[in-house]
Amino acid sequence: MKRWAWIAAVVFGVVLILGAIGTWALVSTTLSNQRITVAEDATCLAGKRVRGPFSAYC
């Protein structure tokens, strides 16, 4: 029983990591395609194009 528990946990972790990578790629592609520009009066990345989740948050 213990053996199956850690195998299931590892498989579940790998699935979550792959899902996160896929989500990051989808969000980055969508934001880049929308050609959004950060406002000039923003505290960071002012006037730069939004290319991913971090630049969208900033």
N, CA, C and O atoms as CSV, one atom per row, in Angstrom:
chain,resi,resn,atom,element,x,y,z
A,1,MET,N,N,0.822,-1.199,0.000
A,1,MET,CA,C,0.000,0.000,0.000
A,1,MET,C,C,0.868,1.266,0.000
A,1,MET,O,O,0.563,2.218,-0.718
A,2,LYS,N,N,1.941,1.288,0.792
A,2,LYS,CA,C,2.803,2.465,0.851
A,2,LYS,C,C,3.473,2.712,-0.495
A,2,LYS,O,O,3.662,3.858,-0.904
A,3,ARG,N,N,3.830,1.627,-1.179
A,3,ARG,CA,C,4.497,1.771,-2.469
A,3,ARG,C,C,3.587,2.484,-3.461
A,3,ARG,O,O,4.033,3.379,-4.180
A,4,TRP,N,N,2.327,2.099,-3.506
A,4,TRP,CA,C,1.393,2.716,-4.444
A,4,TRP,C,C,1.108,4.169,-4.081
A,4,TRP,O,O,0.841,4.989,-4.959
A,5,ALA,N,N,1.164,4.483,-2.818
A,5,ALA,CA,C,0.892,5.858,-2.390
A,5,ALA,C,C,1.957,6.814,-2.912
A,5,ALA,O,O,1.625,7.882,-3.426
A,6,TRP,N,N,3.229,6.450,-2.788
A,6,TRP,CA,C,4.259,7.372,-3.259
A,6,TRP,C,C,4.315,7.406,-4.776
A,6,TRP,O,O,4.632,8.446,-5.352
A,7,ILE,N,N,4.015,6.293,-5.437
A,7,ILE,CA,C,3.965,6.290,-6.901
A,7,ILE,C,C,2.833,7.202,-7.380
A,7,ILE,O,O,3.012,7.984,-8.314
A,8,ALA,N,N,1.679,7.097,-6.741
A,8,ALA,CA,C,0.550,7.957,-7.102
A,8,ALA,C,C,0.885,9.423,-6.854
A,8,ALA,O,O,0.511,10.284,-7.650
A,9,ALA,N,N,1.580,9.714,-5.767
A,9,ALA,CA,C,1.958,11.094,-5.459
A,9,ALA,C,C,2.923,11.647,-6.503
A,9,ALA,O,O,2.796,12.800,-6.914
A,10,VAL,N,N,3.878,10.841,-6.932
A,10,VAL,CA,C,4.841,11.279,-7.950
A,10,VAL,C,C,4.128,11.512,-9.281
A,10,VAL,O,O,4.366,12.524,-9.941
A,11,VAL,N,N,3.266,10.596,-9.673
A,11,VAL,CA,C,2.522,10.747,-10.924
A,11,VAL,C,C,1.639,11.995,-10.865
A,11,VAL,O,O,1.582,12.762,-11.825
A,12,PHE,N,N,0.962,12.194,-9.753
A,12,PHE,CA,C,0.113,13.369,-9.575
A,12,PHE,C,C,0.942,14.651,-9.661
A,12,PHE,O,O,0.514,15.626,-10.279
A,13,GLY,N,N,2.115,14.654,-9.049
A,13,GLY,CA,C,2.997,15.816,-9.107
A,13,GLY,C,C,3.457,16.124,-10.519
A,13,GLY,O,O,3.497,17.286,-10.923
A,14,VAL,N,N,3.804,15.088,-11.271
A,14,VAL,CA,C,4.228,15.277,-12.663
A,14,VAL,C,C,3.077,15.838,-13.496
A,14,VAL,O,O,3.282,16.728,-14.322
A,15,VAL,N,N,1.878,15.325,-13.283
A,15,VAL,CA,C,0.707,15.829,-14.007
A,15,VAL,C,C,0.479,17.305,-13.682
A,15,VAL,O,O,0.189,18.096,-14.580
A,16,LEU,N,N,0.604,17.680,-12.424
A,16,LEU,CA,C,0.427,19.085,-12.041
A,16,LEU,C,C,1.496,19.983,-12.669
A,16,LEU,O,O,1.194,21.086,-13.126
A,17,ILE,N,N,2.730,19.515,-12.689
A,17,ILE,CA,C,3.814,20.299,-13.288
A,17,ILE,C,C,3.571,20.486,-14.784
A,17,ILE,O,O,3.737,21.589,-15.306
A,18,LEU,N,N,3.180,19.419,-15.473
A,18,LEU,CA,C,2.893,19.524,-16.905
A,18,LEU,C,C,1.706,20.456,-17.164
A,18,LEU,O,O,1.702,21.208,-18.138
A,19,GLY,N,N,0.716,20.402,-16.298
A,19,GLY,CA,C,-0.422,21.315,-16.424
A,19,GLY,C,C,-0.014,22.763,-16.233
A,19,GLY,O,O,-0.497,23.647,-16.941
A,20,ALA,N,N,0.869,23.010,-15.283
A,20,ALA,CA,C,1.353,24.371,-15.039
A,20,ALA,C,C,2.145,24.894,-16.232
A,20,ALA,O,O,1.997,26.053,-16.617
A,21,ILE,N,N,2.980,24.048,-16.813
A,21,ILE,CA,C,3.760,24.449,-17.992
A,21,ILE,C,C,2.828,24.762,-19.160
A,21,ILE,O,O,3.019,25.755,-19.862
A,22,GLY,N,N,1.831,23.922,-19.365
A,22,GLY,CA,C,0.866,24.158,-20.438
A,22,GLY,C,C,0.078,25.439,-20.237
A,22,GLY,O,O,-0.156,26.187,-21.186
A,23,THR,N,N,-0.330,25.691,-19.006
A,23,THR,CA,C,-1.070,26.912,-18.696
A,23,THR,C,C,-0.205,28.140,-18.918
A,23,THR,O,O,-0.659,29.131,-19.490
A,24,TRP,N,N,1.043,28.075,-18.465
A,24,TRP,CA,C,1.978,29.195,-18.657
A,24,TRP,C,C,2.145,29.491,-20.149
A,24,TRP,O,O,2.113,30.652,-20.556
A,25,ALA,N,N,2.323,28.455,-20.959
A,25,ALA,CA,C,2.501,28.642,-22.398
A,25,ALA,C,C,1.251,29.240,-23.034
A,25,ALA,O,O,1.355,30.143,-23.865
A,26,LEU,N,N,0.082,28.755,-22.659
A,26,LEU,CA,C,-1.169,29.262,-23.219
A,26,LEU,C,C,-1.395,30.724,-22.841
A,26,LEU,O,O,-1.759,31.533,-23.694
A,27,VAL,N,N,-1.185,31.064,-21.585
A,27,VAL,CA,C,-1.378,32.447,-21.130
A,27,VAL,C,C,-0.362,33.373,-21.794
A,27,VAL,O,O,-0.715,34.467,-22.232
A,28,SER,N,N,0.890,32.944,-21.871
A,28,SER,CA,C,1.922,33.773,-22.496
A,28,SER,C,C,1.617,34.020,-23.966
A,28,SER,O,O,1.759,35.144,-24.449
A,29,THR,N,N,1.203,32.985,-24.677
A,29,THR,CA,C,0.873,33.125,-26.091
A,29,THR,C,C,-0.319,34.058,-26.284
A,29,THR,O,O,-0.302,34.925,-27.158
A,30,THR,N,N,-1.342,33.878,-25.472
A,30,THR,CA,C,-2.539,34.713,-25.587
A,30,THR,C,C,-2.217,36.175,-25.294
A,30,THR,O,O,-2.647,37.060,-26.034
A,31,LEU,N,N,-1.476,36.437,-24.238
A,31,LEU,CA,C,-1.129,37.820,-23.894
A,31,LEU,C,C,-0.250,38.455,-24.963
A,31,LEU,O,O,-0.416,39.633,-25.281
A,32,SER,N,N,0.670,37.700,-25.513
A,32,SER,CA,C,1.548,38.227,-26.549
A,32,SER,C,C,0.763,38.549,-27.819
A,32,SER,O,O,1.026,39.557,-28.475
A,33,ASN,N,N,-0.191,37.704,-28.161
A,33,ASN,CA,C,-1.000,37.924,-29.362
A,33,ASN,C,C,-1.929,39.124,-29.231
A,33,ASN,O,O,-2.324,39.704,-30.242
A,34,GLN,N,N,-2.284,39.506,-28.018
A,34,GLN,CA,C,-3.187,40.641,-27.807
A,34,GLN,C,C,-2.484,41.983,-27.935
A,34,GLN,O,O,-3.146,43.018,-28.009
A,35,ARG,N,N,-1.161,41.986,-27.962
A,35,ARG,CA,C,-0.351,43.203,-28.140
A,35,ARG,C,C,-0.723,44.310,-27.151
A,35,ARG,O,O,-0.927,45.462,-27.533
A,36,ILE,N,N,-0.805,43.939,-25.887
A,36,ILE,CA,C,-1.127,44.884,-24.818
A,36,ILE,C,C,0.143,45.634,-24.429
A,36,ILE,O,O,1.220,45.041,-24.365
A,37,THR,N,N,0.022,46.922,-24.171
A,37,THR,CA,C,1.150,47.737,-23.726
A,37,THR,C,C,0.862,48.235,-22.316
A,37,THR,O,O,-0.251,48.663,-22.009
A,38,VAL,N,N,1.881,48.171,-21.463
A,38,VAL,CA,C,1.743,48.657,-20.088
A,38,VAL,C,C,1.625,50.179,-20.121
A,38,VAL,O,O,2.302,50.843,-20.906
A,39,ALA,N,N,0.777,50.720,-19.278
A,39,ALA,CA,C,0.563,52.171,-19.234
A,39,ALA,C,C,1.864,52.903,-18.919
A,39,ALA,O,O,2.741,52.375,-18.235
A,40,GLU,N,N,1.971,54.114,-19.425
A,40,GLU,CA,C,3.185,54.914,-19.224
A,40,GLU,C,C,3.407,55.294,-17.767
A,40,GLU,O,O,4.551,55.490,-17.357
A,41,ASP,N,N,2.342,55.403,-16.973
A,41,ASP,CA,C,2.491,55.808,-15.576
A,41,ASP,C,C,2.592,54.617,-14.621
A,41,ASP,O,O,2.466,54.790,-13.409
A,42,ALA,N,N,2.815,53.426,-15.144
A,42,ALA,CA,C,2.952,52.235,-14.298
A,42,ALA,C,C,4.272,52.287,-13.532
A,42,ALA,O,O,5.230,52.923,-13.971
A,43,THR,N,N,4.310,51.611,-12.382
A,43,THR,CA,C,5.519,51.636,-11.550
A,43,THR,C,C,6.632,50.760,-12.110
A,43,THR,O,O,7.801,50.966,-11.784
A,44,CYS,N,N,6.288,49.790,-12.944
A,44,CYS,CA,C,7.329,48.949,-13.547
A,44,CYS,C,C,6.933,48.593,-14.978
A,44,CYS,O,O,5.748,48.485,-15.292
A,45,LEU,N,N,7.903,48.417,-15.816
A,45,LEU,CA,C,7.727,48.065,-17.228
A,45,LEU,C,C,6.848,49.061,-17.992
A,45,LEU,O,O,6.117,48.671,-18.903
A,46,ALA,N,N,6.916,50.318,-17.631
A,46,ALA,CA,C,6.098,51.343,-18.288
A,46,ALA,C,C,6.415,51.402,-19.778
A,46,ALA,O,O,7.577,51.492,-20.176
A,47,GLY,N,N,5.365,51.349,-20.593
A,47,GLY,CA,C,5.523,51.442,-22.038
A,47,GLY,C,C,5.964,50.163,-22.718
A,47,GLY,O,O,6.087,50.138,-23.942
A,48,LYS,N,N,6.205,49.114,-21.975
A,48,LYS,CA,C,6.661,47.841,-22.557
A,48,LYS,C,C,5.459,46.983,-22.940
A,48,LYS,O,O,4.363,47.153,-22.407
A,49,ARG,N,N,5.682,46.061,-23.869
A,49,ARG,CA,C,4.622,45.124,-24.249
A,49,ARG,C,C,4.490,44.026,-23.211
A,49,ARG,O,O,5.479,43.579,-22.630
A,50,VAL,N,N,3.251,43.597,-22.986
A,50,VAL,CA,C,2.975,42.476,-22.087
A,50,VAL,C,C,3.245,41.195,-22.861
A,50,VAL,O,O,2.648,40.967,-23.913
A,51,ARG,N,N,4.148,40.353,-22.344
A,51,ARG,CA,C,4.514,39.125,-23.044
A,51,ARG,C,C,4.241,37.868,-22.231
A,51,ARG,O,O,4.378,36.757,-22.744
A,52,GLY,N,N,3.858,38.030,-20.972
A,52,GLY,CA,C,3.610,36.861,-20.141
A,52,GLY,C,C,2.921,37.242,-18.848
A,52,GLY,O,O,2.611,38.412,-18.624
A,53,PRO,N,N,2.682,36.261,-18.000
A,53,PRO,CA,C,1.971,36.509,-16.749
A,53,PRO,C,C,2.659,37.519,-15.830
A,53,PRO,O,O,1.984,38.338,-15.206
A,54,PHE,N,N,3.990,37.475,-15.737
A,54,PHE,CA,C,4.676,38.400,-14.842
A,54,PHE,C,C,4.562,39.836,-15.331
A,54,PHE,O,O,4.299,40.738,-14.536
A,55,SER,N,N,4.754,40.059,-16.614
A,55,SER,CA,C,4.638,41.426,-17.121
A,55,SER,C,C,3.186,41.902,-17.095
A,55,SER,O,O,2.947,43.105,-16.991
A,56,ALA,N,N,2.222,41.007,-17.186
A,56,ALA,CA,C,0.810,41.388,-17.069
A,56,ALA,C,C,0.487,41.782,-15.635
A,56,ALA,O,O,-0.285,42.713,-15.407
A,57,TYR,N,N,1.065,41.090,-14.675
A,57,TYR,CA,C,0.817,41.388,-13.263
A,57,TYR,C,C,1.463,42.703,-12.857
A,57,TYR,O,O,0.899,43.473,-12.080
A,58,CYS,N,N,2.639,42.946,-13.386
A,58,CYS,CA,C,3.391,44.132,-13.038
A,58,CYS,C,C,2.670,45.330,-13.575
A,58,CYS,O,O,3.129,46.458,-13.398
